[in-house]
Amino acid sequence: MDEEPTENIGSDSGTEMGSEPATADGRAGRVVDRLGELYWRKHYGGRDAFECLVRTVLSQNTADTASQRAHDALMDRYGSETPRASGRDGGPASEASGTSSDRGSDGEHGNPRDDEGDLAAALADARRDDLAETISPAGLQNQKAETLVRLAGRVREEYDDAEAFDEFVAGGDPGAVREALLEMTGVGPKTADCVLLFAGGQAGVFPVDTHVHRIARRIGLAPADADHETVREHLETAVRDENCGFGHTAMIQFGREYCTAREPACLEGPEACPMADLCDKVGVLPETGAVVDPAEALAGDD
Ligand code: SF4
């Protein structure tokens, strides 16, 4: 399964930063400032870290509306408003997540765990077929249910509950948190960075999804053949820390409205794209209407 979500999970939230753009130094800074003028300038953070993980898993390979429906259904059934959903017998989930048989106690003292209403506990103990049915609007429900149960078991095993995990994400050293997240099976760089940004509120984190990866290379903010991690490094180096969060969400919106994968706006002429004067148009040939991945354009130059 593709480990990375393809959809933006953060454009509808965040705190407005005000209208004053920061002084941008290089071209990447100017691009992000212009995105801020086009869309929004926001600070992110404060989301529950485990719920953020759940959202990113649900958003993989599906549209925002579908993953939102699945998220709402999941929270209705397993969230803190509902005491304990049916079917959490610990059987199949315990086997799947590899957690020890003392689930339900604190392990060390054998006392009952006070995890009533904890989302990680609820999902760790969820029956996978029930969970899959609940999140079916998101598609790939069986794989996603398995991933969610496994991640919930890991969070419960290592942090005890979702709240402690949240504290670790919000208060830990960003590098250490990223490393810990990446050690979780099913969590890729984009997911880890989204959790750091939307839950941890960490500045200087610029998650790279398919839109950001495409646009940054087309404009010339990163090498044409750069992979996701290399694009992230280039953006995080060139863009001011406080602008990375909205740079990510606004660039995704820009990728949906202007610089789409197959029909970038500049094919209609430079006036059709508000970024045209800052863009190298790598892989885009308005003269012929040809559009290829920037890496292919580079290969064609050889
Ligand atoms: S000029 Fe074309 S390639 Fe460049 S950002 Fe605009 S739409 Fe994308």
Boltz pocket constraint, residues with backbone or C-beta under 6 A from the ligand:
constraints:
  - pocket:
      binder: B
      contacts: [[A, 215], [A, 218], [A, 219], [A, 258], [A, 259], [A, 260], [A, 264], [A, 265], [A, 266], [A, 267], [A, 273], [A, 274], [A, 275], [A, 276], [A, 279], [A, 280], [A, 281], [A, 282], [A, 284]]
      max_distance: 6.0
